[in-house]
Amino acid sequence: MTNYVTTMNKDSSPVAIQWTWWLLMTLAAGLLFSMYGSVLDGYEIGIVVFTAVSMALLGQNWPGFRIHIAAVTGLSLVAIKLYGVELAAADANFFLNYILASQSAIMWMSALFVMATLAYFIGLFSRSDFTMKVGSAMTWSAATMGMVGLMVRWRESYLISHDVGHIPVSNLYEVFILFAVITALLYLFYERRYRTRTLGGFVLLVISAAVAFQLWYTFGRNAAEIQPLVPALQSYWMKIHVPANFVGYGAFAMAAMIGTAYLLTAWARNAKPTGLMATVMPDLIVMEDLMYKSIALGFAFFTVATVLGALWAAEAWGGYWSWDPKETWALIVWLNYAAWLHMRMIKGWHGRPMAWWAVIGLFVTLFAFLGVNMFLGGLHSYGEL
């Protein structure tokens, strides 16, 4: 228990930095209102305010997040400036074409996530803290480039046509990028909070798997091409339902990978107490606590996303629930993690059974996320492979 307490990060940023950060977020929101206030409806104003407050709270005591937001903002604005009003501008600008255009930024993200995974594992097996720090830096860089890619893609969609323009969370290509970025940021938050990098390789494995699928989907199905939204997606609900969903998916995926690390570490400490996994990995109680917090966070966001999805369904299809395959599997995922939390909090279950449950839960979630799109259909058929 002592080791668990000392791994927690209780540091806070100086008050002056916190107030400066809040001021910057307030000024950013004010700038948006001054530039676009005349075309924003009440719903969009609420989104801007919520986003500004959320980023202010996250960055208040998290220096890495402040740098991340500043880098995403700066690089995105540079790309938008270089584009001007012509999508073809990328062909004549080396910096834009090879670094900041959405597909280029996303390719950088993909490469950096894979390299970060390798760096974490090399650092783990060589017991090199410096190499794992490199893995952290690469993960931050990958998350930044992925978010820049999404922001620039948003602008590119409007350069094609105002009718085509939309927030880039509308198809599997875009949401796989969103999943990778959100999962990485969740991991980086807990990495700092628990002051351990030894779990990085395990979490980055699931991100690298998502990157591999996204690359196959890009080149095999020409998925990177920006397409107009289908009628069912032309709704303001998409802007909040999809991101909330993928915070849930990202947290569940991270919990599963922490569960995998837990099981391997528990086995190693029984089989060979002096081995690498037994001596380098965090205490089991730390991993169990992190697994619990990840699932609790994911469950909260997934619950909100499910409610928002029902409201969206009522508007788009005339009913809150239709037992569509995607809806049914979303309910199965929700019930699975509700049961996990119930057994953990009320019944006191812990240890290996909960770790195995978290790992199996990933496959349930994966089918709800991807398998339904591949093998089933229904009202969500616009997400088919």
C-alpha positions as CSV (number, residue, x, y, z in Angstrom):
1,M,0.0,0.0,0.0
2,T,2.9,2.4,0.7
3,N,4.2,1.9,-2.8
4,Y,0.8,2.6,-4.2
5,V,0.5,5.9,-2.3
6,T,3.9,7.1,-3.3
7,T,3.3,6.4,-7.0
8,M,0.4,8.9,-7.1
9,N,1.3,12.3,-8.4
10,K,0.1,15.0,-6.1
11,D,2.0,17.9,-7.6
12,S,0.2,21.0,-8.8
13,S,1.2,23.7,-11.2
14,P,1.9,27.1,-9.7
15,V,-1.2,29.3,-9.2
16,A,0.0,31.9,-11.7
17,I,0.3,29.3,-14.4
18,Q,-3.2,27.9,-13.6
19,W,-4.8,31.4,-13.9
20,T,-2.8,32.1,-17.1
21,W,-4.1,28.9,-18.6
22,W,-7.7,29.7,-17.7
23,L,-7.3,33.2,-19.1
24,L,-5.9,31.8,-22.4
25,M,-8.9,29.4,-22.7
26,T,-11.3,32.2,-22.0
27,L,-9.6,34.4,-24.6
28,A,-9.7,31.6,-27.1
29,A,-13.5,31.1,-26.5
30,G,-14.0,34.9,-26.7
31,L,-12.1,35.0,-30.0
32,L,-14.3,32.3,-31.5
33,F,-17.4,34.2,-30.4
34,S,-16.1,37.4,-31.8
35,M,-15.3,35.8,-35.2
36,Y,-18.2,33.4,-35.6
37,G,-20.8,34.4,-33.0
38,S,-23.2,35.6,-35.6
39,V,-23.5,32.1,-37.1
40,L,-23.4,30.1,-33.9
41,D,-26.7,28.8,-32.5
42,G,-27.3,28.2,-28.8
43,Y,-26.2,24.6,-29.1
44,E,-22.9,25.5,-30.7
45,I,-22.3,28.2,-28.1
46,G,-22.8,25.6,-25.4
47,I,-20.3,23.3,-27.2
48,V,-17.6,26.1,-27.3
49,V,-18.1,26.9,-23.6
50,F,-18.0,23.3,-22.5
51,T,-14.9,22.7,-24.6
52,A,-13.1,25.7,-23.2
53,V,-13.9,24.8,-19.6
54,S,-12.9,21.1,-20.1
55,M,-9.6,22.1,-21.6
56,A,-9.0,24.6,-18.9
57,L,-9.7,22.0,-16.2
58,L,-7.5,19.3,-17.9
59,G,-4.6,21.7,-18.4
60,Q,-4.8,23.3,-15.0
61,N,-2.3,20.8,-13.4
62,W,-1.2,18.9,-16.5
63,P,1.7,20.7,-18.2
64,G,1.9,18.1,-21.0
65,F,-1.7,18.7,-22.0
66,R,-1.1,22.5,-22.1
67,I,1.8,22.0,-24.5
68,H,-0.3,19.5,-26.5
69,I,-3.2,22.0,-27.0
70,A,-0.8,24.8,-27.8
71,A,1.0,22.7,-30.4
72,V,-2.3,21.4,-32.0
73,T,-3.6,25.0,-32.1
74,G,-0.4,26.4,-33.6
75,L,0.1,23.7,-36.2
76,S,-3.5,23.7,-37.2
77,L,-3.6,27.4,-37.7
78,V,-0.4,27.3,-39.8
79,A,-1.9,24.6,-42.0
80,I,-5.2,26.6,-42.4
81,K,-3.1,29.7,-43.3
82,L,-1.1,27.8,-45.9
83,Y,-4.2,26.3,-47.5
84,G,-5.9,29.7,-47.8
85,V,-9.0,29.0,-49.9
86,E,-7.6,26.4,-52.2
87,L,-7.3,22.7,-51.4
88,A,-4.7,22.4,-54.2
89,A,-2.3,24.6,-52.2
90,A,-0.9,21.5,-50.6
91,D,0.6,20.4,-54.0
92,A,2.8,23.5,-54.2
93,N,3.9,23.7,-50.5
94,F,6.4,21.2,-49.2
95,F,5.6,21.8,-45.5
96,L,1.9,21.5,-46.0
97,N,2.1,18.5,-48.4
98,Y,4.5,16.4,-46.4
99,I,3.7,17.4,-42.8
100,L,0.5,19.3,-42.1
101,A,-2.0,18.2,-44.7
102,S,-4.4,15.9,-42.9
103,Q,-3.3,12.6,-44.5
104,S,0.4,13.5,-44.0
105,A,-0.2,14.4,-40.3
106,I,-2.1,11.2,-39.8
107,M,0.8,9.2,-41.4
108,W,3.2,10.8,-39.0
109,M,0.8,9.9,-36.1
110,S,0.8,6.3,-37.3
111,A,4.6,6.0,-37.5
112,L,5.1,7.7,-34.1
113,F,2.7,5.5,-32.3
114,V,4.4,2.4,-33.6
115,M,7.9,3.8,-32.7
116,A,6.5,4.7,-29.3
117,T,5.3,1.1,-28.7
118,L,8.8,-0.2,-29.6
119,A,10.5,2.4,-27.4
120,Y,8.3,1.5,-24.4
121,F,9.1,-2.2,-24.7
122,I,12.8,-1.7,-25.4
123,G,12.9,0.5,-22.3
124,L,11.1,-2.0,-20.3
125,F,13.2,-5.0,-21.2
126,S,16.5,-3.0,-21.0
127,R,15.4,-1.3,-17.8
128,S,16.1,2.0,-19.4
129,D,14.1,4.9,-18.0
130,F,15.5,7.2,-20.7
131,T,14.2,5.0,-23.5
132,M,10.7,4.9,-21.9
133,K,10.8,8.7,-21.7
134,V,11.5,8.7,-25.4
135,G,8.4,6.5,-25.7
136,S,6.4,9.1,-23.8
137,A,7.7,11.9,-26.0
138,M,6.8,10.0,-29.1
139,T,3.3,9.2,-27.7
140,W,2.7,13.0,-27.1
141,S,4.0,13.8,-30.6
142,A,1.8,11.1,-32.2
143,A,-1.3,12.3,-30.3
144,T,-0.5,15.9,-31.4
145,M,-0.1,15.0,-35.0
146,G,-3.3,12.9,-35.0
147,M,-5.3,15.7,-33.6
148,V,-3.7,18.1,-36.0
149,G,-4.7,15.7,-38.8
150,L,-8.3,15.8,-37.6
151,M,-8.4,19.5,-37.3
152,V,-6.9,20.1,-40.7
153,R,-9.2,17.5,-42.3
154,W,-12.1,19.4,-40.8
155,R,-11.0,22.5,-42.7
156,E,-10.2,20.5,-45.9
157,S,-13.8,19.2,-46.0
158,Y,-15.1,22.8,-46.1
159,L,-12.5,23.7,-48.8
160,I,-14.1,21.0,-51.0
161,S,-17.5,22.5,-50.5
162,H,-19.5,24.0,-47.7
163,D,-22.1,21.2,-48.2
164,V,-19.4,18.6,-47.8
165,G,-17.8,20.2,-44.7
166,H,-18.3,18.4,-41.4
167,I,-16.6,17.5,-38.1
168,P,-14.3,14.6,-38.8
169,V,-15.9,11.9,-36.7
170,S,-18.3,10.5,-39.3
171,N,-16.7,7.2,-40.6
172,L,-14.4,4.4,-39.5
173,Y,-11.3,6.1,-40.9
174,E,-11.9,9.2,-38.8
175,V,-13.0,7.5,-35.6
176,F,-10.0,5.1,-35.6
177,I,-7.8,8.2,-35.5
178,L,-10.0,9.7,-32.8
179,F,-9.7,6.4,-30.8
180,A,-5.9,6.3,-31.1
181,V,-5.6,10.0,-29.9
182,I,-8.1,9.6,-27.0
183,T,-6.6,6.4,-25.8
184,A,-3.1,7.9,-25.9
185,L,-4.2,10.9,-24.0
186,L,-5.9,8.8,-21.3
187,Y,-2.8,6.7,-20.9
188,L,-0.5,9.8,-20.7
189,F,-2.8,11.3,-18.0
190,Y,-2.5,8.2,-15.9
191,E,1.2,7.7,-16.7
192,R,1.9,11.1,-15.1
193,R,-0.6,10.5,-12.2
194,Y,0.9,7.1,-11.2
195,R,4.5,8.0,-12.2
196,T,5.2,4.8,-14.1
197,R,6.0,4.2,-17.7
198,T,6.3,0.5,-17.6
199,L,2.7,0.0,-18.7
200,G,3.2,2.2,-21.8
201,G,4.1,-0.7,-24.2
202,F,1.0,-2.6,-23.3
203,V,-1.4,0.3,-23.8
204,L,0.4,1.4,-27.0
205,L,-0.1,-2.2,-28.4
206,V,-3.8,-1.6,-28.7
207,I,-3.2,1.8,-30.3
208,S,-0.7,0.3,-32.8
209,A,-3.3,-2.3,-33.6
210,A,-5.8,0.4,-34.3
211,V,-3.2,2.2,-36.5
212,A,-2.5,-1.0,-38.4
213,F,-6.2,-1.4,-39.2
214,Q,-6.6,2.3,-40.1
215,L,-3.7,2.0,-42.5
216,W,-5.2,-1.1,-44.1
217,Y,-8.5,0.7,-44.3
218,T,-6.8,3.8,-45.9
219,F,-5.0,2.0,-48.6
220,G,-7.2,-1.0,-49.1
221,R,-10.5,0.9,-49.2
222,N,-9.4,4.4,-50.2
223,A,-11.0,5.5,-46.9
224,A,-9.1,8.7,-46.5
225,E,-11.2,10.4,-49.2
226,I,-13.5,13.0,-47.7
227,Q,-17.1,12.2,-48.5
228,P,-20.4,14.1,-47.9
229,L,-22.3,13.1,-44.9
230,V,-25.2,10.7,-45.3
231,P,-28.5,12.2,-44.2
232,A,-28.6,10.3,-40.8
233,L,-25.3,11.9,-39.8
234,Q,-26.2,15.5,-40.7
235,S,-27.0,16.3,-37.1
236,Y,-25.5,18.2,-34.2
237,W,-25.8,15.1,-32.1
238,M,-22.9,13.6,-33.9
239,K,-20.5,16.2,-32.5
240,I,-21.0,15.1,-29.0
241,H,-22.3,11.5,-29.2
242,V,-19.2,10.1,-31.1
243,P,-16.5,11.8,-29.0
244,A,-18.2,10.7,-25.8
245,N,-18.5,7.1,-27.2
246,F,-14.8,7.0,-28.0
247,V,-13.7,8.2,-24.6
248,G,-15.5,5.1,-23.4
249,Y,-14.0,2.8,-26.0
250,G,-10.5,4.2,-25.3
251,A,-10.8,3.8,-21.5
252,F,-12.2,0.2,-21.9
253,A,-9.3,-0.7,-24.3
254,M,-6.7,0.8,-21.8
255,A,-8.3,-1.2,-18.9
256,A,-8.0,-4.4,-21.0
257,M,-4.3,-3.8,-21.7
258,I,-3.7,-3.0,-18.0
259,G,-5.5,-6.2,-17.2
260,T,-3.1,-8.1,-19.6
261,A,-0.1,-6.5,-17.8
262,Y,-1.7,-7.5,-14.4
263,L,-2.1,-11.1,-15.4
264,L,1.4,-11.4,-16.8
265,T,2.9,-9.7,-13.8
266,A,1.0,-11.9,-11.3
267,W,2.1,-15.0,-13.2
268,A,5.7,-13.8,-13.3
269,R,5.8,-13.1,-9.6
270,N,4.6,-16.6,-8.8
271,A,6.8,-18.4,-11.4
272,K,10.0,-16.3,-11.1
273,P,10.0,-13.6,-8.4
274,T,13.3,-12.3,-9.5
275,G,12.5,-12.0,-13.2
276,L,12.1,-8.9,-15.3
277,M,8.3,-8.7,-15.2
278,A,8.2,-9.5,-11.5
279,T,10.7,-6.8,-10.5
280,V,10.1,-3.9,-13.0
281,M,6.3,-3.8,-13.2
282,P,4.2,-1.7,-10.8
283,D,2.5,-3.2,-7.7
284,L,-0.5,-5.3,-8.6
285,I,-2.6,-3.0,-6.4
286,V,-1.6,0.0,-8.6
287,M,-2.6,-1.8,-11.8
288,E,-5.8,-3.0,-10.3
289,D,-6.7,0.6,-9.2
290,L,-5.8,1.9,-12.6
291,M,-7.9,-0.7,-14.3
292,Y,-10.9,0.2,-12.0
293,K,-10.5,3.9,-12.7
294,S,-10.3,3.4,-16.4
295,I,-13.5,1.3,-16.5
296,A,-15.3,3.7,-14.2
297,L,-14.4,6.6,-16.5
298,G,-15.2,4.7,-19.7
299,F,-18.6,3.6,-18.2
300,A,-19.5,7.2,-17.3
301,F,-18.8,8.4,-20.8
302,F,-20.3,5.4,-22.5
303,T,-23.5,5.9,-20.5
304,V,-23.7,9.6,-21.6
305,A,-23.0,8.5,-25.2
306,T,-25.8,5.9,-25.1
307,V,-28.3,8.4,-23.8
308,L,-27.2,10.9,-26.5
309,G,-27.5,8.2,-29.1
310,A,-31.1,7.5,-28.1
311,L,-31.9,11.2,-28.4
312,W,-30.3,11.3,-31.8
313,A,-32.2,8.1,-32.9
314,A,-35.5,9.7,-31.8
315,E,-34.7,12.7,-34.1
316,A,-33.4,10.7,-37.0
317,W,-35.6,7.6,-37.0
318,G,-38.5,8.6,-34.9
319,G,-37.8,6.3,-31.9
320,Y,-35.4,6.2,-29.0
321,W,-34.7,2.5,-29.3
322,S,-35.3,0.1,-32.2
323,W,-33.1,-2.9,-31.2
324,D,-30.8,-2.2,-34.1
325,P,-27.7,-4.5,-34.0
326,K,-25.5,-1.5,-33.0
327,E,-27.9,-0.5,-30.3
328,T,-28.2,-4.0,-29.0
329,W,-24.5,-4.5,-28.8
330,A,-24.0,-1.1,-27.2
331,L,-26.4,-2.3,-24.5
332,I,-24.4,-5.5,-24.1
333,V,-21.2,-3.5,-23.6
334,W,-23.0,-1.2,-21.1
335,L,-24.3,-4.2,-19.1
336,N,-20.9,-5.9,-19.2
337,Y,-19.1,-3.0,-17.6
338,A,-22.0,-2.2,-15.2
339,A,-21.7,-5.8,-13.9
340,W,-17.9,-5.4,-13.7
341,L,-18.3,-2.3,-11.6
342,H,-21.0,-3.8,-9.5
343,M,-18.9,-6.8,-8.6
344,R,-15.9,-4.6,-7.9
345,M,-17.7,-2.0,-5.8
346,I,-20.5,-4.0,-4.1
347,K,-19.2,-7.5,-3.9
348,G,-15.6,-6.7,-3.4
349,W,-14.2,-8.8,-6.3
350,H,-10.6,-8.1,-7.2
351,G,-7.5,-9.6,-8.6
352,R,-7.2,-12.0,-11.5
353,P,-10.9,-12.6,-12.2
354,M,-11.5,-8.9,-12.7
355,A,-8.4,-8.6,-14.9
356,W,-9.6,-11.5,-17.0
357,W,-13.0,-9.9,-17.2
358,A,-11.5,-6.6,-18.4
359,V,-9.5,-8.4,-21.1
360,I,-12.6,-10.4,-22.3
361,G,-14.6,-7.1,-22.2
362,L,-12.3,-5.7,-24.8
363,F,-13.4,-8.3,-27.3
364,V,-17.1,-7.6,-26.5
365,T,-16.4,-3.9,-27.0
366,L,-14.4,-4.6,-30.2
367,F,-17.4,-6.5,-31.7
368,A,-19.7,-3.7,-30.8
369,F,-17.3,-1.1,-32.3
370,L,-16.2,-3.0,-35.4
371,G,-17.8,-6.4,-35.7
372,V,-21.3,-5.1,-36.0
373,N,-20.1,-2.9,-38.9
374,M,-18.5,-5.9,-40.6
375,F,-21.0,-8.7,-40.1
376,L,-24.3,-7.2,-39.2
377,G,-26.0,-4.1,-40.6
378,G,-29.2,-2.3,-39.7
379,L,-29.8,1.4,-39.3
380,H,-26.1,2.0,-38.8
381,S,-25.1,0.5,-42.1
382,Y,-23.4,3.7,-43.1
383,G,-20.5,2.5,-40.9
384,E,-19.9,-0.8,-42.9
385,L,-16.5,-1.7,-44.1
